[in-house]
C-alpha cells in the first residue's frame, strides 16, 4: 500500500532513544455531517513534521478519510 512510508507515532513523553521531535497541530471542527459520521476540519500545523496532520488526527480518534496508513480506508 504505502511503499517506503514509515508509520510515525505520537509520544506524550518521548524517551531519548525514540528520536522524537516536537510537533504541534491545532485541529478545529468546521462542520459535522451526522448522516455520514464525518467532519470537515481546519488544521493549523505550527511545525512541519512528516505525516504530522495525519498522525495527530488519528491520535485523537479522528483519522482522515481515505488514509489507509493511519487508520481509515473509508471512502
CHARMM-style PDB file with segment names, atoms N, HN, CA, C and O in Angstrom:
ATOM      1  N   UNK     1       0.799  -1.222   0.000  1.00  0.00      PROA
ATOM      2  CA  UNK     1       0.000   0.000   0.000  1.00  0.00      PROA
ATOM      3  C   UNK     1       0.831   1.271   0.000  1.00  0.00      PROA
ATOM      4  O   UNK     1       0.775   2.018  -0.977  1.00  0.00      PROA
ATOM      5  N   UNK     2       1.581   1.549   1.021  1.00  0.00      PROA
ATOM      6  HN  UNK     2       1.626   0.942   1.814  1.00  0.00      PROA
ATOM      7  CA  UNK     2       2.388   2.770   1.080  1.00  0.00      PROA
ATOM      8  C   UNK     2       3.860   2.377   1.115  1.00  0.00      PROA
ATOM      9  O   UNK     2       4.463   2.302   2.185  1.00  0.00      PROA
ATOM     10  N   UNK     3       4.419   2.134  -0.024  1.00  0.00      PROA
ATOM     11  HN  UNK     3       3.930   2.195  -0.894  1.00  0.00      PROA
ATOM     12  CA  UNK     3       5.817   1.719  -0.075  1.00  0.00      PROA
ATOM     13  C   UNK     3       6.727   2.854   0.398  1.00  0.00      PROA
ATOM     14  O   UNK     3       6.595   4.003  -0.024  1.00  0.00      PROA
ATOM     15  N   UNK     4       7.649   2.494   1.282  1.00  0.00      PROA
ATOM     16  HN  UNK     4       7.757   1.561   1.625  1.00  0.00      PROA
ATOM     17  CA  UNK     4       8.616   3.466   1.765  1.00  0.00      PROA
ATOM     18  C   UNK     4       8.075   4.413   2.821  1.00  0.00      PROA
ATOM     19  O   UNK     4       8.826   5.245   3.331  1.00  0.00      PROA
ATOM     20  N   UNK     5       6.806   4.315   3.165  1.00  0.00      PROA
ATOM     21  HN  UNK     5       6.196   3.639   2.751  1.00  0.00      PROA
ATOM     22  CA  UNK     5       6.229   5.210   4.176  1.00  0.00      PROA
ATOM     23  C   UNK     5       6.312   4.517   5.529  1.00  0.00      PROA
ATOM     24  O   UNK     5       5.651   3.504   5.759  1.00  0.00      PROA
ATOM     25  N   UNK     6       7.116   5.062   6.410  1.00  0.00      PROA
ATOM     26  HN  UNK     6       7.653   5.885   6.224  1.00  0.00      PROA
ATOM     27  CA  UNK     6       7.200   4.532   7.763  1.00  0.00      PROA
ATOM     28  C   UNK     6       6.176   5.229   8.627  1.00  0.00      PROA
ATOM     29  O   UNK     6       6.034   6.451   8.584  1.00  0.00      PROA
ATOM     30  N   UNK     7       5.467   4.444   9.411  1.00  0.00      PROA
ATOM     31  HN  UNK     7       5.583   3.451   9.446  1.00  0.00      PROA
ATOM     32  CA  UNK     7       4.439   4.998  10.270  1.00  0.00      PROA
ATOM     33  C   UNK     7       5.094   5.802  11.390  1.00  0.00      PROA
ATOM     34  O   UNK     7       6.087   5.373  11.979  1.00  0.00      PROA
ATOM     35  N   UNK     8       4.535   6.957  11.671  1.00  0.00      PROA
ATOM     36  HN  UNK     8       3.729   7.306  11.193  1.00  0.00      PROA
ATOM     37  CA  UNK     8       5.038   7.853  12.706  1.00  0.00      PROA
ATOM     38  C   UNK     8       4.102   7.754  13.899  1.00  0.00      PROA
ATOM     39  O   UNK     8       2.905   7.522  13.724  1.00  0.00      PROA
ATOM     40  N   UNK     9       4.627   7.926  15.113  1.00  0.00      PROA
ATOM     41  HN  UNK     9       5.599   8.115  15.255  1.00  0.00      PROA
ATOM     42  CA  UNK     9       3.799   7.815  16.316  1.00  0.00      PROA
ATOM     43  C   UNK     9       3.819   9.106  17.115  1.00  0.00      PROA
ATOM     44  O   UNK     9       4.699   9.950  16.948  1.00  0.00      PROA
ATOM     45  N   UNK    10       2.821   9.240  17.991  1.00  0.00      PROA
ATOM     46  HN  UNK    10       2.105   8.554  18.126  1.00  0.00      PROA
ATOM     47  CA  UNK    10       2.743  10.369  18.918  1.00  0.00      PROA
ATOM     48  C   UNK    10       3.257   9.893  20.271  1.00  0.00      PROA
ATOM     49  O   UNK    10       2.843   8.840  20.756  1.00  0.00      PROA
ATOM     50  N   UNK    11       4.151  10.654  20.881  1.00  0.00      PROA
ATOM     51  HN  UNK    11       4.488  11.509  20.487  1.00  0.00      PROA
ATOM     52  CA  UNK    11       4.663  10.354  22.206  1.00  0.00      PROA
ATOM     53  C   UNK    11       4.288  11.477  23.151  1.00  0.00      PROA
ATOM     54  O   UNK    11       4.532  12.647  22.855  1.00  0.00      PROA
ATOM     55  N   UNK    12       3.694  11.131  24.291  1.00  0.00      PROA
ATOM     56  HN  UNK    12       3.496  10.181  24.531  1.00  0.00      PROA
ATOM     57  CA  UNK    12       3.414  12.142  25.310  1.00  0.00      PROA
ATOM     58  C   UNK    12       4.730  12.594  25.955  1.00  0.00      PROA
ATOM     59  O   UNK    12       4.997  13.788  26.092  1.00  0.00      PROA
ATOM     60  N   UNK    13       5.543  11.605  26.346  1.00  0.00      PROA
ATOM     61  HN  UNK    13       5.327  10.636  26.234  1.00  0.00      PROA
ATOM     62  CA  UNK    13       6.850  11.881  26.939  1.00  0.00      PROA
ATOM     63  C   UNK    13       7.873  10.991  26.235  1.00  0.00      PROA
ATOM     64  O   UNK    13       8.106   9.860  26.661  1.00  0.00      PROA
ATOM     65  N   UNK    14       8.476  11.487  25.177  1.00  0.00      PROA
ATOM     66  HN  UNK    14       8.286  12.406  24.831  1.00  0.00      PROA
ATOM     67  CA  UNK    14       9.425  10.651  24.433  1.00  0.00      PROA
ATOM     68  C   UNK    14      10.677  10.344  25.239  1.00  0.00      PROA
ATOM     69  O   UNK    14      11.133  11.152  26.048  1.00  0.00      PROA
ATOM     70  N   UNK    15      11.216   9.166  25.001  1.00  0.00      PROA
ATOM     71  HN  UNK    15      10.845   8.509  24.344  1.00  0.00      PROA
ATOM     72  CA  UNK    15      12.496   8.782  25.594  1.00  0.00      PROA
ATOM     73  C   UNK    15      13.580   9.192  24.608  1.00  0.00      PROA
ATOM     74  O   UNK    15      13.296   9.415  23.431  1.00  0.00      PROA
ATOM     75  N   UNK    16      14.807   9.291  25.073  1.00  0.00      PROA
ATOM     76  HN  UNK    16      15.038   9.109  26.029  1.00  0.00      PROA
ATOM     77  CA  UNK    16      15.903   9.707  24.190  1.00  0.00      PROA
ATOM     78  C   UNK    16      16.026   8.791  22.983  1.00  0.00      PROA
ATOM     79  O   UNK    16      16.297   9.256  21.876  1.00  0.00      PROA
ATOM     80  N   UNK    17      15.831   7.488  23.187  1.00  0.00      PROA
ATOM     81  HN  UNK    17      15.611   7.109  24.086  1.00  0.00      PROA
ATOM     82  CA  UNK    17      16.005   6.543  22.084  1.00  0.00      PROA
ATOM     83  C   UNK    17      14.906   6.659  21.032  1.00  0.00      PROA
ATOM     84  O   UNK    17      15.072   6.139  19.928  1.00  0.00      PROA
ATOM     85  N   UNK    18      13.791   7.322  21.333  1.00  0.00      PROA
ATOM     86  HN  UNK    18      13.657   7.744  22.230  1.00  0.00      PROA
ATOM     87  CA  UNK    18      12.694   7.460  20.378  1.00  0.00      PROA
ATOM     88  C   UNK    18      13.004   8.458  19.266  1.00  0.00      PROA
ATOM     89  O   UNK    18      12.345   8.445  18.226  1.00  0.00      PROA
ATOM     90  N   UNK    19      13.983   9.309  19.467  1.00  0.00      PROA
ATOM     91  HN  UNK    19      14.518   9.320  20.312  1.00  0.00      PROA
ATOM     92  CA  UNK    19      14.370  10.333  18.494  1.00  0.00      PROA
ATOM     93  C   UNK    19      13.190  11.220  18.089  1.00  0.00      PROA
ATOM     94  O   UNK    19      13.103  11.666  16.946  1.00  0.00      PROA
ATOM     95  N   UNK    20      12.298  11.465  19.023  1.00  0.00      PROA
ATOM     96  HN  UNK    20      12.368  11.102  19.952  1.00  0.00      PROA
ATOM     97  CA  UNK    20      11.098  12.255  18.736  1.00  0.00      PROA
ATOM     98  C   UNK    20      11.422  13.743  18.640  1.00  0.00      PROA
ATOM     99  O   UNK    20      12.251  14.265  19.385  1.00  0.00      PROA
ATOM    100  N   UNK    21      10.756  14.405  17.716  1.00  0.00      PROA
ATOM    101  HN  UNK    21      10.082  13.981  17.110  1.00  0.00      PROA
ATOM    102  CA  UNK    21      10.877  15.851  17.560  1.00  0.00      PROA
ATOM    103  C   UNK    21       9.539  16.490  17.939  1.00  0.00      PROA
ATOM    104  O   UNK    21       8.487  15.899  17.691  1.00  0.00      PROA
ATOM    105  N   UNK    22       9.561  17.668  18.526  1.00  0.00      PROA
ATOM    106  HN  UNK    22      10.415  18.148  18.727  1.00  0.00      PROA
ATOM    107  CA  UNK    22       8.294  18.300  18.903  1.00  0.00      PROA
ATOM    108  C   UNK    22       7.460  18.662  17.671  1.00  0.00      PROA
ATOM    109  O   UNK    22       7.987  19.079  16.640  1.00  0.00      PROA
ATOM    110  N   UNK    23       6.150  18.492  17.811  1.00  0.00      PROA
ATOM    111  HN  UNK    23       5.721  18.154  18.649  1.00  0.00      PROA
ATOM    112  CA  UNK    23       5.220  18.843  16.737  1.00  0.00      PROA
ATOM    113  C   UNK    23       3.916  19.294  17.372  1.00  0.00      PROA
ATOM    114  O   UNK    23       3.477  18.722  18.370  1.00  0.00      PROA
ATOM    115  N   UNK    24       3.303  20.306  16.804  1.00  0.00      PROA
ATOM    116  HN  UNK    24       3.659  20.770  15.994  1.00  0.00      PROA
ATOM    117  CA  UNK    24       2.051  20.825  17.350  1.00  0.00      PROA
ATOM    118  C   UNK    24       1.090  21.115  16.204  1.00  0.00      PROA
ATOM    119  O   UNK    24       1.453  21.727  15.200  1.00  0.00      PROA
ATOM    120  N   UNK    25      -0.153  20.655  16.386  1.00  0.00      PROA
ATOM    121  HN  UNK    25      -0.447  20.158  17.202  1.00  0.00      PROA
ATOM    122  CA  UNK    25      -1.215  20.912  15.408  1.00  0.00      PROA
ATOM    123  C   UNK    25      -2.455  21.354  16.165  1.00  0.00      PROA
ATOM    124  O   UNK    25      -2.786  20.800  17.214  1.00  0.00      PROA
ATOM    125  N   UNK    26      -3.124  22.337  15.636  1.00  0.00      PROA
ATOM    126  HN  UNK    26      -2.855  22.787  14.785  1.00  0.00      PROA
ATOM    127  CA  UNK    26      -4.407  22.765  16.196  1.00  0.00      PROA
ATOM    128  C   UNK    26      -5.482  22.299  15.216  1.00  0.00      PROA
ATOM    129  O   UNK    26      -5.470  22.658  14.039  1.00  0.00      PROA
ATOM    130  N   UNK    27      -6.417  21.488  15.733  1.00  0.00      PROA
ATOM    131  HN  UNK    27      -6.426  21.197  16.690  1.00  0.00      PROA
ATOM    132  CA  UNK    27      -7.463  20.926  14.886  1.00  0.00      PROA
ATOM    133  C   UNK    27      -8.799  21.502  15.326  1.00  0.00      PROA
ATOM    134  O   UNK    27      -9.189  21.367  16.485  1.00  0.00      PROA
ATOM    135  N   UNK    28      -9.500  22.146  14.394  1.00  0.00      PROA
ATOM    136  HN  UNK    28      -9.182  22.255  13.452  1.00  0.00      PROA
ATOM    137  CA  UNK    28     -10.814  22.721  14.677  1.00  0.00      PROA
ATOM    138  C   UNK    28     -11.852  22.127  13.744  1.00  0.00      PROA
ATOM    139  O   UNK    28     -11.655  22.065  12.530  1.00  0.00      PROA
ATOM    140  N   UNK    29     -12.970  21.688  14.333  1.00  0.00      PROA
ATOM    141  HN  UNK    29     -13.130  21.739  15.318  1.00  0.00      PROA
ATOM    142  CA  UNK    29     -14.069  21.164  13.533  1.00  0.00      PROA
ATOM    143  C   UNK    29     -14.847  22.331  12.948  1.00  0.00      PROA
ATOM    144  O   UNK    29     -15.250  23.239  13.674  1.00  0.00      PROA
ATOM    145  N   UNK    30     -15.057  22.309  11.645  1.00  0.00      PROA
ATOM    146  HN  UNK    30     -14.730  21.570  11.056  1.00  0.00      PROA
ATOM    147  CA  UNK    30     -15.835  23.349  10.985  1.00  0.00      PROA
ATOM    148  C   UNK    30     -17.299  22.940  10.861  1.00  0.00      PROA
ATOM    149  O   UNK    30     -18.200  23.715  11.183  1.00  0.00      PROA
ATOM    150  N   UNK    31     -17.525  21.722  10.395  1.00  0.00      PROA
ATOM    151  HN  UNK    31     -16.793  21.092  10.133  1.00  0.00      PROA
ATOM    152  CA  UNK    31     -18.879  21.222  10.192  1.00  0.00      PROA
ATOM    153  C   UNK    31     -18.916  19.737  10.489  1.00  0.00      PROA
ATOM    154  O   UNK    31     -17.990  19.008  10.133  1.00  0.00      PROA
ATOM    155  N   UNK    32     -19.990  19.278  11.148  1.00  0.00      PROA
ATOM    156  HN  UNK    32     -20.741  19.870  11.437  1.00  0.00      PROA
ATOM    157  CA  UNK    32     -20.187  17.857  11.389  1.00  0.00      PROA
ATOM    158  C   UNK    32     -21.337  17.379  10.519  1.00  0.00      PROA
ATOM    159  O   UNK    32     -22.388  18.018  10.472  1.00  0.00      PROA
ATOM    160  N   UNK    33     -21.148  16.271   9.838  1.00  0.00      PROA
ATOM    161  HN  UNK    33     -20.294  15.752   9.877  1.00  0.00      PROA
ATOM    162  CA  UNK    33     -22.156  15.686   8.974  1.00  0.00      PROA
ATOM    163  C   UNK    33     -22.629  14.378   9.608  1.00  0.00      PROA
ATOM    164  O   UNK    33     -22.066  13.320   9.326  1.00  0.00      PROA
ATOM    165  N   UNK    34     -23.667  14.435  10.470  1.00  0.00      PROA
ATOM    166  HN  UNK    34     -24.124  15.295  10.699  1.00  0.00      PROA
ATOM    167  CA  UNK    34     -24.082  13.243  11.212  1.00  0.00      PROA
ATOM    168  C   UNK    34     -24.542  12.087  10.323  1.00  0.00      PROA
ATOM    169  O   UNK    34     -24.329  10.925  10.668  1.00  0.00      PROA
ATOM    170  N   UNK    35     -25.166  12.389   9.190  1.00  0.00      PROA
ATOM    171  HN  UNK    35     -25.339  13.333   8.909  1.00  0.00      PROA
ATOM    172  CA  UNK    35     -25.653  11.323   8.309  1.00  0.00      PROA
ATOM    173  C   UNK    35     -24.520  10.511   7.698  1.00  0.00      PROA
ATOM    174  O   UNK    35     -24.728   9.366   7.296  1.00  0.00      PROA
ATOM    175  N   UNK    36     -23.322  11.088   7.622  1.00  0.00      PROA
ATOM    176  HN  UNK    36     -23.152  12.018   7.949  1.00  0.00      PROA
ATOM    177  CA  UNK    36     -22.156  10.389   7.073  1.00  0.00      PROA
ATOM    178  C   UNK    36     -21.117  10.099   8.151  1.00  0.00      PROA
ATOM    179  O   UNK    36     -20.124   9.419   7.892  1.00  0.00      PROA
ATOM    180  N   UNK    37     -21.344  10.618   9.365  1.00  0.00      PROA
ATOM    181  HN  UNK    37     -22.151  11.170   9.575  1.00  0.00      PROA
ATOM    182  CA  UNK    37     -20.441  10.430  10.513  1.00  0.00      PROA
ATOM    183  C   UNK    37     -19.015  10.923  10.227  1.00  0.00      PROA
ATOM    184  O   UNK    37     -18.042  10.235  10.533  1.00  0.00      PROA
ATOM    185  N   UNK    38     -18.906  12.109   9.644  1.00  0.00      PROA
ATOM    186  HN  UNK    38     -19.697  12.668   9.396  1.00  0.00      PROA
ATOM    187  CA  UNK    38     -17.582  12.716   9.479  1.00  0.00      PROA
ATOM    188  C   UNK    38     -17.697  14.232   9.604  1.00  0.00      PROA
ATOM    189  O   UNK    38     -18.788  14.802   9.569  1.00  0.00      PROA
ATOM    190  N   UNK    39     -16.542  14.859   9.749  1.00  0.00      PROA
ATOM    191  HN  UNK    39     -15.656  14.397   9.777  1.00  0.00      PROA
ATOM    192  CA  UNK    39     -16.477  16.309   9.921  1.00  0.00      PROA
ATOM    193  C   UNK    39     -15.531  16.918   8.912  1.00  0.00      PROA
ATOM    194  O   UNK    39     -14.595  16.269   8.446  1.00  0.00      PROA
ATOM    195  N   UNK    40     -15.786  18.175   8.577  1.00  0.00      PROA
ATOM    196  HN  UNK    40     -16.547  18.702   8.956  1.00  0.00      PROA
ATOM    197  CA  UNK    40     -14.767  18.933   7.856  1.00  0.00      PROA
ATOM    198  C   UNK    40     -13.985  19.663   8.944  1.00  0.00      PROA
ATOM    199  O   UNK    40     -14.562  20.157   9.913  1.00  0.00      PROA
ATOM    200  N   UNK    41     -12.682  19.723   8.775  1.00  0.00      PROA
ATOM    201  HN  UNK    41     -12.213  19.322   7.988  1.00  0.00      PROA
ATOM    202  CA  UNK    41     -11.828  20.315   9.798  1.00  0.00      PROA
ATOM    203  C   UNK    41     -10.878  21.339   9.180  1.00  0.00      PROA
ATOM    204  O   UNK    41     -10.655  21.361   7.970  1.00  0.00      PROA
ATOM    205  N   UNK    42     -10.329  22.180  10.046  1.00  0.00      PROA
ATOM    206  HN  UNK    42     -10.510  22.162  11.029  1.00  0.00      PROA
ATOM    207  CA  UNK    42      -9.260  23.080   9.646  1.00  0.00      PROA
ATOM    208  C   UNK    42      -8.097  22.777  10.583  1.00  0.00      PROA
ATOM    209  O   UNK    42      -8.260  22.759  11.803  1.00  0.00      PROA
ATOM    210  N   UNK    43      -6.942  22.543  10.011  1.00  0.00      PROA
ATOM    211  HN  UNK    43      -6.810  22.558   9.020  1.00  0.00      PROA
ATOM    212  CA  UNK    43      -5.764  22.214  10.809  1.00  0.00      PROA
ATOM    213  C   UNK    43      -4.711  23.287  10.616  1.00  0.00      PROA
ATOM    214  O   UNK    43      -4.392  23.668   9.489  1.00  0.00      PROA
ATOM    215  N   UNK    44      -4.174  23.771  11.729  1.00  0.00      PROA
ATOM    216  HN  UNK    44      -4.433  23.461  12.644  1.00  0.00      PROA
ATOM    217  CA  UNK    44      -3.047  24.691  11.705  1.00  0.00      PROA
ATOM    218  C   UNK    44      -1.865  23.945  12.300  1.00  0.00      PROA
ATOM    219  O   UNK    44      -1.856  23.621  13.488  1.00  0.00      PROA
ATOM    220  N   UNK    45      -0.882  23.679  11.474  1.00  0.00      PROA
ATOM    221  HN  UNK    45      -0.890  23.943  10.510  1.00  0.00      PROA
ATOM    222  CA  UNK    45       0.312  22.955  11.921  1.00  0.00      PROA
ATOM    223  C   UNK    45       1.412  23.982  12.175  1.00  0.00      PROA
ATOM    224  O   UNK    45       1.865  24.657  11.251  1.00  0.00      PROA
ATOM    225  N   UNK    46       1.837  24.097  13.427  1.00  0.00      PROA
ATOM    226  HN  UNK    46       1.469  23.549  14.178  1.00  0.00      PROA
ATOM    227  CA  UNK    46       2.864  25.091  13.754  1.00  0.00      PROA
ATOM    228  C   UNK    46       4.272  24.557  13.521  1.00  0.00      PROA
ATOM    229  O   UNK    46       5.248  25.299  13.635  1.00  0.00      PROA
ATOM    230  N   UNK    47       4.377  23.281  13.197  1.00  0.00      PROA
ATOM    231  HN  UNK    47       3.585  22.678  13.105  1.00  0.00      PROA
ATOM    232  CA  UNK    47       5.657  22.680  12.818  1.00  0.00      PROA
ATOM    233  C   UNK    47       5.407  21.909  11.532  1.00  0.00      PROA
ATOM    234  O   UNK    47       4.255  21.728  11.136  1.00  0.00      PROA
ATOM    235  N   UNK    48       6.431  21.468  10.896  1.00  0.00      PROA
ATOM    236  HN  UNK    48       7.366  21.615  11.218  1.00  0.00      PROA
ATOM    237  CA  UNK    48       6.265  20.760   9.628  1.00  0.00      PROA
ATOM    238  C   UNK    48       6.899  19.386   9.664  1.00  0.00      PROA
ATOM    239  O   UNK    48       7.866  19.118   8.951  1.00  0.00      PROA
ATOM    240  N   UNK    49       6.354  18.518  10.495  1.00  0.00      PROA
ATOM    241  HN  UNK    49       5.568  18.736  11.074  1.00  0.00      PROA
ATOM    242  CA  UNK    49       6.901  17.162  10.614  1.00  0.00      PROA
ATOM    243  C   UNK    49       6.229  16.224   9.621  1.00  0.00      PROA
ATOM    244  O   UNK    49       5.108  16.462   9.170  1.00  0.00      PROA
ATOM    245  N   UNK    50       6.935  15.166   9.298  1.00  0.00      PROA
ATOM    246  HN  UNK    50       7.845  14.972   9.664  1.00  0.00      PROA
ATOM    247  CA  UNK    50       6.422  14.167   8.346  1.00  0.00      PROA
ATOM    248  C   UNK    50       5.128  13.545   8.867  1.00  0.00      PROA
ATOM    249  O   UNK    50       5.080  13.064   9.999  1.00  0.00      PROA
ATOM    250  N   UNK    51       4.097  13.554   8.056  1.00  0.00      PROA
ATOM    251  HN  UNK    51       4.136  13.945   7.137  1.00  0.00      PROA
ATOM    252  CA  UNK    51       2.793  12.964   8.352  1.00  0.00      PROA
ATOM    253  C   UNK    51       2.102  13.625   9.533  1.00  0.00      PROA
ATOM    254  O   UNK    51       1.173  13.046  10.097  1.00  0.00      PROA
ATOM    255  N   UNK    52       2.521  14.805   9.919  1.00  0.00      PROA
ATOM    256  HN  UNK    52       3.275  15.276   9.461  1.00  0.00      PROA
ATOM    257  CA  UNK    52       2.045  15.453  11.145  1.00  0.00      PROA
ATOM    258  C   UNK    52       0.522  15.534  11.259  1.00  0.00      PROA
ATOM    259  O   UNK    52      -0.038  15.106  12.268  1.00  0.00      PROA
ATOM    260  N   UNK    53      -0.143  16.063  10.266  1.00  0.00      PROA
ATOM    261  HN  UNK    53       0.312  16.411   9.446  1.00  0.00      PROA
ATOM    262  CA  UNK    53      -1.597  16.227  10.336  1.00  0.00      PROA
ATOM    263  C   UNK    53      -2.269  14.856  10.394  1.00  0.00      PROA
ATOM    264  O   UNK    53      -3.225  14.660  11.145  1.00  0.00      PROA
ATOM    265  N   UNK    54      -1.777  13.926   9.615  1.00  0.00      PROA
ATOM    266  HN  UNK    54      -1.001  14.085   9.005  1.00  0.00      PROA
ATOM    267  CA  UNK    54      -2.342  12.575   9.597  1.00  0.00      PROA
ATOM    268  C   UNK    54      -2.184  11.897  10.948  1.00  0.00      PROA
ATOM    269  O   UNK    54      -3.129  11.282  11.440  1.00  0.00      PROA
ATOM    270  N   UNK    55      -1.016  11.997  11.553  1.00  0.00      PROA
ATOM    271  HN  UNK    55      -0.248  12.497  11.153  1.00  0.00      PROA
ATOM    272  CA  UNK    55      -0.736  11.353  12.835  1.00  0.00      PROA
ATOM    273  C   UNK    55      -1.553  11.990  13.953  1.00  0.00      PROA
ATOM    274  O   UNK    55      -2.161  11.283  14.757  1.00  0.00      PROA
ATOM    275  N   UNK    56      -1.569  13.308  14.009  1.00  0.00      PROA
ATOM    276  HN  UNK    56      -1.075  13.882  13.357  1.00  0.00      PROA
ATOM    277  CA  UNK    56      -2.302  13.981  15.068  1.00  0.00      PROA
ATOM    278  C   UNK    56      -3.800  13.725  14.974  1.00  0.00      PROA
ATOM    279  O   UNK    56      -4.449  13.510  15.998  1.00  0.00      PROA
ATOM    280  N   UNK    57      -4.359  13.743  13.782  1.00  0.00      PROA
ATOM    281  HN  UNK    57      -3.832  13.918  12.951  1.00  0.00      PROA
ATOM    282  CA  UNK    57      -5.785  13.457  13.611  1.00  0.00      PROA
ATOM    283  C   UNK    57      -6.109  12.041  14.081  1.00  0.00      PROA
ATOM    284  O   UNK    57      -7.085  11.827  14.801  1.00  0.00      PROA
ATOM    285  N   UNK    58      -5.303  11.098  13.680  1.00  0.00      PROA
ATOM    286  HN  UNK    58      -4.510  11.272  13.096  1.00  0.00      PROA
ATOM    287  CA  UNK    58      -5.522   9.715  14.073  1.00  0.00      PROA
ATOM    288  C   UNK    58      -5.359   9.519  15.579  1.00  0.00      PROA
ATOM    289  O   UNK    58      -6.097   8.740  16.183  1.00  0.00      PROA
ATOM    290  N   UNK    59      -4.400  10.217  16.192  1.00  0.00      PROA
ATOM    291  HN  UNK    59      -3.800  10.850  15.702  1.00  0.00      PROA
ATOM    292  CA  UNK    59      -4.128  10.035  17.626  1.00  0.00      PROA
ATOM    293  C   UNK    59      -5.258  10.518  18.524  1.00  0.00      PROA
ATOM    294  O   UNK    59      -5.349  10.107  19.681  1.00  0.00      PROA
ATOM    295  N   UNK    60      -6.126  11.393  17.998  1.00  0.00      PROA
ATOM    296  HN  UNK    60      -6.052  11.726  17.058  1.00  0.00      PROA
ATOM    297  CA  UNK    60      -7.276  11.855  18.787  1.00  0.00      PROA
ATOM    298  C   UNK    60      -8.552  11.124  18.369  1.00  0.00      PROA
ATOM    299  O   UNK    60      -9.656  11.542  18.719  1.00  0.00      PROA
ATOM    300  N   UNK    61      -8.396  10.032  17.619  1.00  0.00      PROA
ATOM    301  HN  UNK    61      -7.500   9.692  17.334  1.00  0.00      PROA
ATOM    302  CA  UNK    61      -9.533   9.210  17.242  1.00  0.00      PROA
ATOM    303  C   UNK    61     -10.305   9.677  16.031  1.00  0.00      PROA
ATOM    304  O   UNK    61     -11.441   9.252  15.820  1.00  0.00      PROA
ATOM    305  N   UNK    62      -9.710  10.546  15.226  1.00  0.00      PROA
ATOM    306  HN  UNK    62      -8.787  10.891  15.397  1.00  0.00      PROA
ATOM    307  CA  UNK    62     -10.382  11.067  14.027  1.00  0.00      PROA
ATOM    308  C   UNK    62      -9.458  10.996  12.821  1.00  0.00      PROA
ATOM    309  O   UNK    62      -8.986  12.027  12.342  1.00  0.00      PROA
ATOM    310  N   UNK    63      -9.190   9.781  12.319  1.00  0.00      PROA
ATOM    311  HN  UNK    63      -9.573   8.943  12.707  1.00  0.00      PROA
ATOM    312  CA  UNK    63      -8.301   9.672  11.154  1.00  0.00      PROA
ATOM    313  C   UNK    63      -8.910  10.340   9.931  1.00  0.00      PROA
ATOM    314  O   UNK    63     -10.130  10.463   9.822  1.00  0.00      PROA
ATOM    315  N   UNK    64      -8.068  10.763   9.026  1.00  0.00      PROA
ATOM    316  HN  UNK    64      -7.076  10.663   9.114  1.00  0.00      PROA
ATOM    317  CA  UNK    64      -8.534  11.399   7.797  1.00  0.00      PROA
ATOM    318  C   UNK    64      -9.174  10.359   6.875  1.00  0.00      PROA
ATOM    319  O   UNK    64      -8.690   9.232   6.767  1.00  0.00      PROA
ATOM    320  N   UNK    65     -10.240  10.738   6.228  1.00  0.00      PROA
ATOM    321  HN  UNK    65     -10.633  11.654   6.316  1.00  0.00      PROA
ATOM    322  CA  UNK    65     -10.945   9.835   5.323  1.00  0.00      PROA
ATOM    323  C   UNK    65      -9.999   9.398   4.204  1.00  0.00      PROA
ATOM    324  O   UNK    65      -9.347  10.221   3.562  1.00  0.00      PROA
ATOM    325  N   UNK    66      -9.942   8.093   3.989  1.00  0.00      PROA
ATOM    326  HN  UNK    66     -10.471   7.425   4.511  1.00  0.00      PROA
ATOM    327  CA  UNK    66      -9.116   7.534   2.931  1.00  0.00      PROA
ATOM    328  C   UNK    66      -7.663   7.309   3.305  1.00  0.00      PROA
ATOM    329  O   UNK    66      -6.884   6.854   2.468  1.00  0.00      PROA
ATOM    330  N   UNK    67      -7.269   7.615   4.548  1.00  0.00      PROA
ATOM    331  HN  UNK    67      -7.902   7.985   5.228  1.00  0.00      PROA
ATOM    332  CA  UNK    67      -5.883   7.454   4.980  1.00  0.00      PROA
ATOM    333  C   UNK    67      -5.670   6.021   5.472  1.00  0.00      PROA
ATOM    334  O   UNK    67      -5.899   5.716   6.643  1.00  0.00      PROA
ATOM    335  N   UNK    68      -5.238   5.163   4.579  1.00  0.00      PROA
ATOM    336  HN  UNK    68      -5.052   5.411   3.628  1.00  0.00      PROA
ATOM    337  CA  UNK    68      -5.059   3.749   4.912  1.00  0.00      PROA
ATOM    338  C   UNK    68      -3.913   3.521   5.902  1.00  0.00      PROA
ATOM    339  O   UNK    68      -3.975   2.592   6.708  1.00  0.00      PROA
ATOM    340  N   UNK    69      -2.898   4.331   5.855  1.00  0.00      PROA
ATOM    341  HN  UNK    69      -2.847   5.085   5.200  1.00  0.00      PROA
ATOM    342  CA  UNK    69      -1.743   4.131   6.729  1.00  0.00      PROA
ATOM    343  C   UNK    69      -2.065   4.456   8.179  1.00  0.00      PROA
ATOM    344  O   UNK    69      -1.592   3.758   9.075  1.00  0.00      PROA
ATOM    345  N   UNK    70      -2.847   5.484   8.435  1.00  0.00      PROA
ATOM    346  HN  UNK    70      -3.231   6.051   7.707  1.00  0.00      PROA
ATOM    347  CA  UNK    70      -3.117   5.907   9.805  1.00  0.00      PROA
ATOM    348  C   UNK    70      -4.541   5.652  10.275  1.00  0.00      PROA
ATOM    349  O   UNK    70      -4.980   6.260  11.251  1.00  0.00      PROA
ATOM    350  N   UNK    71      -5.270   4.769   9.606  1.00  0.00      PROA
ATOM    351  HN  UNK    71      -4.913   4.275   8.813  1.00  0.00      PROA
ATOM    352  CA  UNK    71      -6.477   4.308  10.238  1.00  0.00      PROA
ATOM    353  C   UNK    71      -7.810   4.369   9.554  1.00  0.00      PROA
ATOM    354  O   UNK    71      -8.771   3.870  10.140  1.00  0.00      PROA
ATOM    355  N   UNK    72      -7.973   4.924   8.382  1.00  0.00      PROA
ATOM    356  HN  UNK    72      -7.193   5.329   7.906  1.00  0.00      PROA
ATOM    357  CA  UNK    72      -9.293   4.946   7.770  1.00  0.00      PROA
ATOM    358  C   UNK    72      -9.200   4.672   6.281  1.00  0.00      PROA
ATOM    359  O   UNK    72      -8.588   5.428   5.527  1.00  0.00      PROA
ATOM    360  N   UNK    73      -9.824   3.566   5.873  1.00  0.00      PROA
ATOM    361  HN  UNK    73     -10.321   2.952   6.486  1.00  0.00      PROA
ATOM    362  CA  UNK    73      -9.862   3.302   4.435  1.00  0.00      PROA
ATOM    363  C   UNK    73     -11.238   3.642   3.886  1.00  0.00      PROA
ATOM    364  O   UNK    73     -11.587   3.273   2.764  1.00  0.00      PROA
ATOM    365  N   UNK    74     -12.009   4.350   4.693  1.00  0.00      PROA
ATOM    366  HN  UNK    74     -11.726   4.650   5.604  1.00  0.00      PROA
ATOM    367  CA  UNK    74     -13.348   4.767   4.310  1.00  0.00      PROA
ATOM    368  C   UNK    74     -13.298   5.720   3.114  1.00  0.00      PROA
ATOM    369  O   UNK    74     -12.411   6.569   3.037  1.00  0.00      PROA
ATOM    370  N   UNK    75     -14.209   5.589   2.216  1.00  0.00      PROA
ATOM    371  HN  UNK    75     -14.929   4.899   2.278  1.00  0.00      PROA
ATOM    372  CA  UNK    75     -14.208   6.430   1.021  1.00  0.00      PROA
ATOM    373  C   UNK    75     -15.267   7.490   1.107  1.00  0.00      PROA
ATOM    374  OT1 UNK    75     -15.413   8.293   0.185  1.00  0.00      PROA
TER     375      UNK     75
END
